[in-house]
């Protein structure tokens, strides 16, 4: 029973991703709705002695520069920064955000701080690749864990406390992109380019708004012309466009994770007729000690201990399974699970199937 439970727990996870209809807003994005990644350097204060040490020279310099702005001059040699930590602040901004909008920011320790729990981020400018400042970030941090250390070396912790978030801690100060004019037309870009999905999306748009409304240029871009009767309310047209459901397609692919022993296979994965044999050979060396001693009335001789090592070979019964053209993932999983093999063995079997040409799918190892 325990062995059966072990195999049930060790069976590889095989997921079937079936083709289904999804909304356009879930699989694509509109032209003009790009994102902007911003970054900034700041200070987190109010830490309980878990900030940067004196070895983080940039933290001391930053505190000195900040105090000078407030008219306070303190020699760097007299500064103790155990309650302060230098951090990098990052965020991803949507181009539709307007000035005054709030957004979440991520804060990560830059020095040798032990924990950012309980800290407050001071006002930090956030700039893009061009150097333009788009917004500011400030506020108390949410770490979601703890890290407590004692002077004797004891430590107890939970999660990662050298990074955290400030929900709605960023404020946008300037628009990322000017207002996009969709009246003359727009493009819809697939997040995962695919020719079949692009064709299906073009057909779905034409069926809903009339012929020649959409045209697929390639595997990722679908050009859409706003119909004449929708010109007065383009936003309503875009909302209706995003709500259309499109049949999506997937490439036949099998993903193997050797670290965790996980196998994820798509719905189109097929295996040609093939025979799989699995067996193990176990060699055990057993110790059989022997004690040799002289007779009861013998005047000569002595007791001798001899450790006799006896090799023993056991071979598990090999199992052979024939797969006569499996048409879906369930049949493949049932055939492999009947071998009662470990996840690592199933990964090896998939690799061998690919090499033999029996696996009709792309094999990805991560």
DRENLUMVEX-346616 format. One record per atom (N, C-alpha, C): residue in one letter; x, y, z. Coordinates in pm, whole numbers, padded with zeros to 5 digits, always signed. Example, Ala and Ser with C-alpha at 12.3 -4.5 7.8 and 13.67 -1.06 7.14 Angstrom:
# residues 2
a+01319-00569+00780;a+01230-00450+00780;a+01320-00330+00780;s+01285-00225+00708;s+01367-00106+00714;s+01290+00003+00787;
***
This chain:
# residues 366
x+00083-00120+00000;x+00000+00000+00000;x+00087+00125+00000;x+00195+00124+00083;x+00282+00240+00089;x+00354+00260-00044;x+00391+00148-00108;x+00459+00160-00236;x+00366+00219-00341;x+00240+00177-00335;x+00143+00232-00431;x+00124+00381-00410;x+00114+00422-00283;x+00098+00565-00254;x+00221+00642-00300;x+00340+00583-00283;x+00462+00650-00327;x+00459+00676-00477;x+00418+00574-00552;x+00414+00593-00696;x+00307+00694-00736;x+00195+00695-00662;x+00091+00793-00694;x+00140+00934-00669;x+00221+00953-00564;x+00273+01086-00534;x+00384+01125-00630;x+00456+01025-00683;x+00570+01053-00769;x+00535+01063-00916;x+00409+01033-00950;x+00369+01037-01091;x+00384+01178-01145;x+00432+01191-01264;x+00451+01320-01327;x+00318+01384-01358;x+00313+01516-01340;x+00193+01592-01372;x+00185+01613-01522;x+00079+01559-01584;x+00057+01574-01727;x-00068+01656-01746;x-00054+01775-01798;x-00165+01866-01816;x-00204+01870-01962;x-00333+01865-01988;x-00383+01879-02123;x-00433+02021-02145;x-00370+02089-02241;x-00411+02224-02276;x-00495+02214-02401;x-00622+02219-02388;x-00711+02201-02500;x-00736+02334-02569;x-00760+02325-02700;x-00793+02445-02774;x-00928+02495-02729;x-00939+02622-02701;x-01064+02680-02653;x-01070+02824-02698;x-01185+02885-02680;x-01205+03024-02719;x-01172+03114-02602;x-01098+03220-02629;x-01063+03318-02527;x-01087+03457-02582;x-01105+03552-02491;x-01129+03689-02532;x-01003+03750-02592;x-01023+03844-02683;x-00909+03910-02746;x-00825+03984-02643;x-00886+04044-02543;x-00812+04120-02442;x-00723+04030-02358;x-00748+03898-02356;x-00667+03806-02278;x-00547+03753-02356;x-00553+03758-02487;x-00446+03699-02569;x-00374+03802-02655;x-00418+03927-02652;x-00358+04029-02738;x-00366+04165-02670;x-00300+04263-02730;x-00307+04401-02680;x-00314+04495-02800;x-00368+04613-02775;x-00389+04711-02881;x-00264+04796-02900;x-00245+04844-03022;x-00135+04936-03049;x-00154+05063-02966;x-00046+05113-02912;x-00053+05230-02826;x-00064+05197-02680;x-00083+05069-02646;x-00096+05029-02505;x+00032+04965-02454;x+00145+05021-02495;x+00272+04968-02450;x+00295+05001-02302;x+00398+04942-02245;x+00431+04966-02105;x+00567+05034-02097;x+00589+05100-01988;x+00717+05168-01962;x+00771+05120-01828;x+00894+05068-01829;x+00958+05025-01706;x+01043+05138-01651;x+01025+05166-01522;x+01096+05275-01458;x+01178+05223-01341;x+01279+05299-01303;x+01369+05256-01196;x+01417+05379-01120;x+01451+05359-00994;x+01501+05469-00913;x+01583+05418-00796;x+01667+05505-00742;x+01751+05472-00627;x+01700+05552-00507;x+01681+05483-00393;x+01627+05551-00276;x+01678+05495-00146;x+01623+05544-00038;x+01661+05503+00097;x+01537+05456+00173;x+01554+05348+00247;x+01450+05299+00338;x+01497+05326+00480;x+01414+05395+00559;x+01451+05432+00695;x+01355+05365+00793;x+01391+05374+00921;x+01305+05318+01026;x+01325+05172+01051;x+01438+05116+01008;x+01465+04974+01031;x+01514+04952+01175;x+01487+04834+01227;x+01523+04803+01366;x+01663+04743+01372;x+01761+04823+01332;x+01900+04777+01338;x+01936+04676+01232;x+01855+04662+01129;x+01882+04564+01024;x+01923+04630+00893;x+01964+04757+00899;x+02001+04829+00778;x+02143+04798+00734;x+02194+04879+00641;x+02328+04859+00587;x+02434+04891+00691;x+02545+04819+00682;x+02657+04845+00773;x+02745+04955+00714;x+02853+04988+00785;x+02944+05092+00739;x+03018+05052+00612;x+03016+04920+00580;x+03084+04874+00458;x+03012+04920+00332;x+02884+04952+00341;x+02809+05004+00227;x+02831+05155+00221;x+02939+05194+00154;x+02978+05336+00151;x+02874+05422+00081;x+02806+05366-00020;x+02709+05448-00093;x+02590+05486-00005;x+02558+05402+00095;x+02448+05437+00186;x+02485+05558+00271;x+02608+05559+00322;x+02653+05672+00403;x+02656+05799+00319;x+02704+05789+00196;x+02708+05906+00108;x+02568+05959+00078;x+02473+05864+00058;x+02335+05905+00028;x+02272+05976+00146;x+02296+05926+00267;x+02239+05990+00385;x+02299+06129+00404;x+02429+06141+00381;x+02495+06271+00393;x+02437+06371+00294;x+02419+06329+00170;x+02364+06419+00067;x+02221+06458+00100;x+02143+06364+00153;x+02004+06394+00187;x+01997+06495+00300;x+02081+06479+00402;x+02079+06571+00515;x+02123+06712+00474;x+02214+06722+00375;x+02257+06853+00327;x+02141+06930+00265;x+02050+06857+00202;x+01933+06923+00142;x+01845+06987+00248;x+01850+06935+00370;x+01772+06990+00480;x+01855+07087+00565;x+01974+07121+00517;x+02058+07217+00588;x+02134+07157+00704;x+02155+07027+00705;x+02226+06962+00815;x+02354+06902+00759;x+02466+06935+00821;x+02596+06883+00778;x+02652+06792+00886;x+02673+06667+00850;x+02725+06568+00944;x+02842+06496+00877;x+02959+06488+00943;x+03071+06412+00885;x+03032+06265+00865;x+03077+06208+00755;x+03043+06070+00725;x+03097+05973+00830;x+03208+06010+00893;x+03266+05919+00993;x+03180+05906+01116;x+03089+06001+01137;x+03004+05997+01256;x+02865+05939+01227;x+02840+05898+01105;x+02709+05844+01070;x+02703+05694+01098;x+02595+05651+01157;x+02566+05509+01178;x+02437+05478+01102;x+02448+05385+01006;x+02335+05360+00915;x+02266+05227+00942;x+02268+05181+01064;x+02204+05051+01093;x+02053+05057+01075;x+01995+05175+01078;x+01850+05188+01060;x+01812+05234+00920;x+01912+05242+00830;x+01889+05290+00694;x+01943+05186+00595;x+01873+05170+00482;x+01917+05076+00379;x+01901+05140+00242;x+02002+05126+00158;x+01993+05171+00020;x+01917+05067-00061;x+01826+05113-00145;x+01739+05021-00220;x+01725+05068-00365;x+01686+04975-00450;x+01646+05005-00588;x+01495+04989-00597;x+01431+05085-00657;x+01285+05086-00671;x+01250+05068-00818;x+01163+04972-00849;x+01125+04944-00987;x+00973+04936-00998;x+00924+04962-01118;x+00780+04955-01144;x+00758+04943-01294;x+00642+04891-01333;x+00601+04882-01473;x+00473+04962-01490;x+00478+05062-01578;x+00367+05155-01596;x+00295+05126-01726;x+00162+05131-01720;x+00081+05119-01840;x+00069+05255-01908;x+00075+05254-02041;x+00074+05380-02114;x-00058+05454-02103;x-00165+05386-02059;x-00295+05452-02046;x-00309+05527-01914;x-00212+05510-01822;x-00218+05584-01696;x-00201+05733-01720;x-00275+05812-01646;x-00269+05957-01657;x-00200+06017-01536;x-00159+06142-01549;x-00091+06211-01440;x-00179+06211-01314;x-00121+06170-01204;x-00194+06158-01077;x-00234+06017-01044;x-00221+05924-01140;x-00257+05784-01113;x-00155+05722-01020;x-00201+05627-00939;x-00114+05557-00846;x-00086+05415-00898;x+00030+05363-00862;x+00071+05230-00907;x+00159+05165-00801;x+00173+05032-00810;x+00254+04957-00715;x+00402+04966-00753;x+00488+04964-00652;x+00632+04966-00675;x+00697+04851-00598;x+00808+04801-00653;x+00887+04697-00590;x+01016+04759-00534;x+01053+04719-00413;x+01171+04773-00345;x+01264+04658-00311;x+01392+04669-00351;x+01490+04563-00328;x+01616+04621-00267;x+01671+04551-00170;x+01791+04597-00100;x+01911+04599-00194;x+01994+04702-00183;x+02112+04715-00267;x+02240+04686-00188;x+02240+04711-00059;x+02359+04689+00023;x+02354+04557+00097;x+02409+04556+00219;x+02414+04434+00300;x+02310+04437+00412;x+02198+04501+00387;x+02090+04504+00485;x+02038+04363+00512;x+02007+04334+00637;x+01956+04202+00674;x+01807+04190+00652;x+01733+04299+00667;x+01588+04294+00652;x+01535+04436+00629;x+01431+04444+00545;x+01365+04572+00520;x+01231+04580+00591;x+01202+04483+00677;x+01073+04479+00746;x+01057+04602+00835;x+00941+04665+00826;x+00910+04780+00909;x+00964+04911+00858;x+01030+04911+00741;x+01090+05033+00690;x+00995+05117+00608;x+01034+05241+00586;x+00957+05336+00506;x+01046+05392+00396;x+00999+05385+00274;x+01076+05438+00162;x+01059+05589+00155;x+01173+05660+00147;x+01169+05805+00129;x+01144+05838-00018;x+01099+05960-00043;x+01060+06001-00178;x+01171+05971-00278;x+01135+05890-00380;x+01232+05844-00478;x+01183+05874-00619;x+01259+05947-00701;x+01218+05970-00840;x+01235+05843-00922;x+01140+05819-01012;x+01142+05701-01099;x+01154+05749-01243;x+01256+05704-01312;x+01283+05748-01449;x+01288+05629-01543;x+01266+05656-01672;x+01271+05554-01774;x+01408+05545-01838;x+01416+05470-01950;x+01544+05452-02017;x+01597+05584-02071;x+01508+05674-02110;x+01551+05802-02165;x+01602+05899-02058;x+01581+05868-01933;x+01621+05956-01824;x+01511+06048-01776;x+01397+06047-01844;x+01285+06132-01803;x+01220+06076-01677;x+01191+06163-01582;x+01126+06122-01457;x+00975+06115-01482;x+00916+05999-01459;x+00773+05980-01481;x+00692+05988-01353;x+00753+05956-01241;x+00677+05957-01118;x+00764+05952-00995;x+00699+05951-00878;x+00765+05944-00750;x+00709+05829-00669;x+00794+05773-00581;x+00752+05662-00496;x+00788+05693-00352;x+00697+05659-00261;x+00720+05682-00118;x+00615+05608-00039;x+00652+05564+00083;x+00554+05501+00170;x+00608+05384+00248;x+00529+05332+00343;x+00570+05216+00423;x+00572+05089+00340;x+00669+05003+00368;x+00688+04881+00290;x+00608+04765+00346;x+00571+04674+00258;x+00508+04547+00295;x+00600+04435+00252;x+00661+04368+00350;x+00759+04264+00321;x+00694+04126+00318;x+00599+04102+00404;x+00533+03971+00405;x+00615+03861+00466;x+00700+03892+00561;x+00781+03790+00627;x+00854+03850+00746;x+00945+03773+00805;x+01023+03822+00917;x+01157+03750+00920;x+01253+03814+00983;x+01388+03757+00998;x+01445+03807+01129;x+01443+03722+01231;x+01488+03760+01365;x+01616+03685+01397;x+01721+03759+01435;x+01849+03701+01470;x+01889+03744+01610;x+01956+03653+01680;x+02002+03683+01816;x+02154+03698+01816;x+02207+03755+01924;x+02351+03777+01934;x+02428+03645+01944;x+02360+03538+01988;x+02428+03409+02002;x+02428+03329+01872;x+02370+03383+01767;x+02371+03313+01639;x+02240+03247+01603;x+02141+03251+01692;x+02011+03193+01659;x+01937+03277+01556;x+01858+03210+01474;x+01787+03282+01368;x+01658+03210+01335;x+01553+03288+01314;x+01426+03234+01269;x+01369+03332+01167;x+01323+03280+01058;x+01276+03367+00952;x+01168+03303+00868;x+01103+03385+00789;x+00999+03340+00698;x+01001+03430+00575;x+00999+03368+00458;x+01001+03439+00330;x+01129+03521+00314;x+01131+03605+00213;x+01250+03684+00179;x+01226+03828+00222;x+01307+03875+00315;x+01284+04006+00374;x+01375+04114+00318;x+01453+04082+00216;x+01540+04183+00155;x+01472+04254+00038;x+01347+04221+00014;x+01270+04286-00092;x+01124+04293-00048;x+01054+04394-00098;x+00914+04410-00062;x+00841+04497-00163;x+00718+04530-00133;x+00634+04610-00221;x+00569+04724-00142;x+00533+04827-00216;x+00453+04935-00161;x+00329+04947-00248;x+00219+04888-00205;x+00096+04896-00286;x+00052+05041-00303;x+00030+05079-00427;x-00012+05216-00461;x+00084+05319-00405;x+00211+05284-00400;x+00310+05374-00343;x+00371+05470-00443;x+00344+05449-00572;x+00397+05538-00675;x+00289+05631-00729;x+00328+05752-00763;x+00236+05852-00819;x+00293+05900-00952;x+00214+05888-01058;x+00258+05931-01190;x+00250+06083-01200;x+00358+06145-01247;x+00364+06290-01256;x+00353+06341-01400;x+00370+06255-01497;x+00358+06294-01636;x+00308+06177-01718;x+00231+06206-01823;x+00178+06100-01909;x+00292+06032-01984;x+00278+05901-01999;x+00383+05826-02069;x+00375+05849-02219;x+00256+05831-02275;x+00235+05852-02418;x+00122+05952-02438;x+00127+06032-02543;x+00014+06121-02572;x-00109+06040-02610;x-00221+06107-02615;x-00348+06042-02648;x-00340+05976-02785;x-00375+05847-02792;x-00369+05773-02917;x-00500+05789-02992;x-00490+05820-03119;x-00608+05839-03203;x-00637+05709-03278;x-00747+05643-03241;x-00786+05517-03304;x-00890+05537-03414;x-00927+05660-03445;x-01035+05681-03541;x-00999+05632-03681;x-00871+05641-03717;x-00830+05598-03851;x-00798+05450-03858;x-00788+05385-03745;x-00757+05242-03742;x-00656+05209-03634;x-00634+05081-03614;x-00542+05036-03511;x-00491+04898-03545;x-00397+04851-03467;x-00343+04715-03482;x-00361+04640-03352;x-00390+04511-03365;x-00401+04421-03251;x-00284+04324-03259;x-00205+04315-03152;x-00086+04231-03150;x-00107+04111-03057;x-00081+03992-03108;x-00092+03871-03027;x+00026+03863-02930;x-00002+03824-02806;x+00104+03806-02709;x+00191+03685-02743;x+00129+03581-02798;x+00200+03462-02846;x+00171+03447-02995;x+00259+03496-03082;x+00231+03494-03225;x+00203+03353-03277;x+00098+03343-03358;x+00060+03215-03418;x-00026+03244-03541;x+00007+03183-03653;x-00064+03209-03777;x-00210+03167-03768;x-00237+03051-03710;x-00375+03002-03700;x-00459+03093-03613;x-00403+03135-03498;x-00477+03223-03409;x-00501+03359-03473;x-00401+03411-03546;x-00417+03539-03614;x-00528+03532-03718;x-00533+03422-03793;x-00639+03405-03893;x-00776+03393-03826;x-00783+03319-03716;x-00910+03304-03644;x-00957+03439-03589;x-00865+03520-03540;x-00903+03650-03487;x-00955+03741-03597;x-00888+03741-03711;x-00934+03823-03823;x-01074+03782-03867;x-01099+03652-03874;x-01232+03604-03915;x-01339+03640-03813;x-01303+03633-03683;x-01401+03665-03578;x-01437+03814-03582;x-01339+03900-03607;x-01367+04045-03614;x-01453+04077-03735;x-01421+04014-03848;x-01500+04038-03969;x-01643+03986-03955;x-01660+03877-03885;x-01795+03823-03864;x-01878+03914-03775;x-01812+03983-03679;x-01886+04068-03585;x-01912+04207-03640;x-01820+04262-03719;x-01833+04403-03762;x-01842+04419-03914;x-01842+04311-03986;x-01854+04321-04130;x-01724+04286-04201;x-01733+04246-04328;x-01613+04208-04404;x-01517+04325-04421;x-01389+04289-04438;x-01282+04386-04461;x-01257+04478-04341;x-01311+04443-04224;x-01281+04521-04104;x-01143+04489-04050;x-01102+04363-04059;x-00973+04320-04006;x-00897+04239-04110;x-00766+04248-04101;x-00679+04171-04192;x-00553+04134-04116;x-00517+04005-04121;x-00397+03957-04053;x-00276+03982-04143;x-00183+04063-04095;x-00061+04091-04171;x+00042+03981-04158;x+00054+03927-04036;x+00148+03818-04011;x+00100+03741-03890;x+00189+03666-03826;x+00150+03581-03714;x+00120+03658-03587;x+00152+03788-03583;x+00132+03863-03459;x+00043+03986-03475;x+00033+04043-03594;x-00038+04169-03612;x-00164+04152-03695;x-00274+04206-03643;x-00402+04212-03714;x-00442+04358-03725;x-00451+04410-03846;x-00486+04550-03870;x-00638+04562-03873;x-00693+04654-03794;x-00837+04673-03782;x-00874+04813-03826;x-00976+04824-03910;x-01030+04952-03953;x-01161+04978-03879;x-01173+05094-03818;x-01294+05126-03742;x-01409+05149-03841;x-01519+05073-03828;x-01632+05091-03920;x-01688+05233-03912;x-01752+05275-04021;x-01804+05412-04028;x-01909+05437-03921;x-01993+05336-03891;x-02098+05357-03791;x-02045+05353-03648;x-01916+05325-03630;x-01856+05321-03496;x-01763+05440-03472;x-01752+05530-03569;x-01658+05641-03558;x-01694+05736-03444;x-01822+05750-03415;x-01863+05845-03313;x-01829+05798-03172;x-01819+05668-03152;x-01788+05615-03019;x-01685+05504-03035;x-01560+05545-03052;x-01453+05449-03076;x-01427+05363-02952;x-01442+05424-02832;x-01416+05349-02708;x-01512+05231-02696;x-01639+05252-02727;x-01736+05143-02722;x-01702+05035-02823;x-01653+05075-02940;x-01612+04977-03041;x-01494+04894-02991;x-01395+04958-02928;x-01278+04886-02876;x-01318+04791-02764;x-01411+04835-02678;x-01458+04747-02570;x-01527+04624-02626;x-01606+04644-02731;x-01674+04530-02795;x-01574+04442-02867;x-01473+04505-02926;x-01369+04428-02995;x-01293+04339-02898;x-01255+04393-02783;x-01178+04315-02685;x-01258+04199-02627;x-01391+04210-02630;x-01475+04106-02570;x-01502+03990-02665;x-01463+04003-02791;x-01484+03893-02887;x-01401+03772-02847;x-01459+03654-02861;x-01388+03529-02830;x-01330+03470-02958;x-01206+03424-02945;x-01130+03372-03060;x-01077+03234-03023;x-01086+03141-03116;x-01029+03007-03097;x-00879+03015-03114;x-00806+02975-03012;x-00661+02982-03014;x-00602+02845-03040;x-00482+02843-03093;x-00414+02719-03126;x-00280+02715-03056;x-00228+02594-03033;x-00102+02576-02963;x-00010+02486-03044;x+00119+02507-03026;x+00219+02418-03086;x+00231+02293-03000;x+00241+02179-03064;x+00262+02054-02990;x+00398+02061-02920;x+00395+02063-02788;x+00518+02084-02712;x+00513+02005-02582;x+00627+01949-02543;x+00643+01881-02414;x+00755+01950-02340;x+00727+01999-02219;x+00826+02071-02138;x+00868+01981-02022;x+00998+01960-02009;x+01053+01875-01904;x+01134+01960-01807;x+01107+01946-01679;x+01183+02013-01575;x+01260+01907-01497;x+01390+01898-01522;x+01470+01793-01459;x+01491+01817-01310;x+01481+01942-01265;x+01503+01970-01122;x+01386+01921-01038;x+01265+01939-01086;x+01146+01901-01009;x+01082+01772-01059;x+01126+01721-01173;x+01066+01599-01228;x+00928+01622-01283;x+00902+01740-01338;x+00770+01773-01389;x+00769+01765-01541;x+00662+01708-01595;x+00641+01701-01738;x+00507+01765-01770;x+00508+01866-01858;x+00385+01931-01901;x+00374+01914-02051;x+00264+01856-02096;x+00245+01827-02237;x+00119+01895-02288;x+00123+01942-02412;x+00009+02005-02474;x-00089+01905-02531;x-00202+01957-02581;x-00310+01870-02628;x-00276+01801-02759;x-00190+01862-02843;x-00162+01808-02974;x-00045+01709-02974;x+00006+01676-02856;x+00119+01584-02849;x+00071+01443-02886;x+00142+01380-02978;x+00109+01243-03019;x+00235+01157-03016;x+00214+01028-02997;x+00324+00932-02998;x+00291+00826-03102;x+00384+00803-03192;x+00367+00702-03295;x+00377+00563-03232;x+00332+00459-03301;x+00342+00323-03245;x+00485+00292-03201;x+00500+00253-03074;x+00632+00232-03018;x+00621+00134-02902;x+00730+00066-02870;x+00736-00026-02757;x+00836+00026-02656;x+00796+00033-02528;x+00881+00085-02422;x+00908-00026-02321;x+01037-00048-02290;x+01075-00149-02191;x+01147-00079-02077;x+01106-00111-01956;x+01166-00049-01838;x+01201-00158-01738;x+01323-00158-01689;x+01364-00258-01591;x+01482-00208-01512;x+01506-00264-01392;x+01616-00222-01305;x+01696-00343-01259;x+01825-00322-01246;x+01915-00426-01196;x+01975-00376-01066;x+01951-00448-00956;x+02000-00410-00823;x+02105-00509-00776;x+02221-00461-00733;x+02329-00546-00682;x+02353-00509-00536;x+02332-00605-00445;x+02352-00584-00302;x+02464-00675-00254;x+02550-00621-00168;x+02656-00699-00106;x+02622-00715+00042;x+02594-00838+00083;x+02553-00866+00221;x+02670-00919+00302;x+02672-00879+00429;x+02777-00923+00520;x+02729-01045+00598;x+02805-01156+00588;x+02772-01280+00662;x+02893-01319+00746;x+02906-01267+00869;x+03023-01295+00953;x+03029-01443+00994;x+03152-01497+00996;x+03177-01638+01035;x+03281-01639+01147;x+03251-01713+01252;x+03343-01726+01367;x+03400-01867+01367;x+03532-01879+01361;x+03601-02009+01362;x+03678-02023+01493;x+03650-02130+01564;x+03718-02151+01692;x+03761-02298+01703;x+03869-02326+01780;x+03918-02464+01792;x+03823-02552+01872;x+03851-02682+01871;x+03767-02776+01942;x+03768-02752+02092;x+03678-02825+02163;x+03661-02801+02307;x+03785-02840+02387;x+03855-02948+02346;x+03970-02995+02425;x+04102-02971+02352;x+04099-02890+02247;x+04223-02863+02174;x+04312-02770+02256;x+04440-02801+02259;x+04535-02721+02335;x+04596-02607+02251;x+04582-02618+02121;x+04636-02513+02034;x+04522-02452+01952;x+04552-02338+01894;x+04451-02270+01810;x+04387-02154+01884;x+04321-02070+01807;x+04254-01953+01865;x+04128-01922+01783;x+04041-01845+01846;x+03916-01807+01781;x+03943-01700+01677;x+03888-01720+01555;x+03911-01626+01444;x+03776-01578+01393;x+03768-01444+01371;x+03646-01383+01314;x+03672-01351+01167;x+03581-01396+01081;x+03595-01373+00937;x+03465-01312+00883;x+03476-01195+00820;x+03360-01128+00762;x+03346-01169+00616;x+03252-01256+00588;x+03231-01309+00454;x+03132-01219+00379;x+03178-01148+00275;x+03095-01061+00196;x+03040-01138+00077;x+02909-01154+00074;x+02844-01233-00031;x+02763-01141-00121;x+02798-01130-00249;x+02718-01046-00340;x+02588-01116-00379;x+02483-01035-00391;x+02353-01088-00431;x+02292-00996-00537;x+02252-01053-00646;x+02198-00977-00759;x+02049-01006-00771;x+01970-00900-00774;x+01825-00913-00797;x+01787-00822-00913;x+01712-00874-01002;x+01669-00798-01118;x+01518-00786-01117;x+01469-00662-01119;x+01326-00641-01124;x+01271-00689-01257;x+01150-00738-01251;x+01088-00787-01374;x+01068-00672-01471;x+01124-00683-01589;x+01111-00578-01689;x+00968-00573-01739;x+00923-00453-01764;x+00787-00435-01812;x+00791-00369-01948;x+00712-00418-02038;x+00705-00365-02173;x+00564-00319-02201;x+00554-00198-02254;x+00425-00142-02288;x+00428-00100-02434;x+00330-00139-02509;x+00320-00101-02649;x+00216+00009-02663;x+00256+00119-02728;x+00166+00231-02753;x+00135+00233-02901;x+00015+00202-02935;x-00026+00196-03075;x-00083+00330-03120;x+00005+00429-03128;x-00039+00559-03177;x-00130+00632-03080;x-00077+00677-02967;x-00160+00751-02871;x-00204+00883-02932;x-00331+00916-02918;x-00386+01035-02982;x-00396+01154-02889;x-00382+01135-02757;x-00390+01247-02666;x-00303+01221-02544;x-00297+01321-02457;x-00208+01314-02341;x-00252+01206-02243;x-00385+01187-02229;x-00434+01087-02133;x-00382+00948-02168;x-00381+00914-02296;x-00334+00781-02335;x-00184+00768-02310;x-00109+00874-02336;x+00035+00871-02310;x+00062+00855-02161;x-00011+00932-02078;x+00008+00924-01933;x-00029+00787-01880;x-00139+00730-01929;x-00181+00598-01881;x-00078+00492-01917;x-00020+00502-02037;x+00079+00403-02078;x+00206+00412-01995;x+00253+00537-01969;x+00375+00553-01891;x+00354+00524-01743;x+00238+00561-01690;x+00211+00535-01549;x+00199+00387-01519;x+00159+00309-01616;x+00147+00164-01595;x+00282+00099-01573;x+00392+00170-01608;x+00526+00117-01584;x+00570+00137-01439;x+00497+00218-01363;x+00533+00247-01224;x+00677+00300-01213;x+00709+00401-01294;x+00843+00457-01293;x+00841+00592-01223;x+00960+00639-01189;x+00973+00767-01122;x+00965+00881-01223;x+00946+01004-01175;x+00942+01118-01269;x+01068+01131-01351;x+01186+01107-01290;x+01310+01117-01365;x+01315+01014-01477;x+01261+00894-01451;x+01259+00791-01556;x+01165+00830-01669;x+01052+00892-01636;x+00960+00935-01740;x+01024+01042-01828;x+01103+01131-01767;x+01175+01231-01846;x+01271+01163-01942;x+01344+01060-01894;x+01436+00987-01980;x+01361+00917-02093;x+01242+00865-02062;x+01162+00797-02165;x+01119+00897-02272;x+01077+01015-02232;x+01037+01116-02330;x+01155+01155-02419;x+01275+01168-02359;x+01392+01201-02439;x+01423+01091-02539;x+01409+00966-02495;x+01434+00854-02586;x+01328+00849-02696;x+01202+00881-02663;x+01096+00883-02764;x+01125+00988-02870;x+01177+01104-02827;x+01208+01210-02923;x+01322+01167-03013;x+01424+01105-02957;x+01538+01061-03036;x+01497+00954-03138;x+01403+00868-03101;x+01358+00762-03191;x+01262+00812-03298;x+01213+00934-03284;x+01120+00989-03380;x+00976+00954-03352;x+00948+00888-03239;x+00812+00847-03208;x+00732+00960-03145;x+00799+01059-03084;x+00730+01170-03021;x+00710+01281-03123;x+00584+01308-03154;x+00551+01413-03252;x+00521+01542-03174;x+00625+01610-03132;x+00611+01733-03055;x+00750+01793-03036;x+00750+01921-03001;x+00877+01988-02966;x+00911+01959-02821;x+01034+01918-02796;x+01078+01882-02661;x+01162+01995-02604;x+01118+02048-02489;x+01188+02159-02423;x+01230+02114-02285;x+01360+02128-02255;x+01415+02088-02124;x+01459+02214-02051;x+01407+02235-01930;x+01441+02353-01851;x+01504+02310-01720;
***
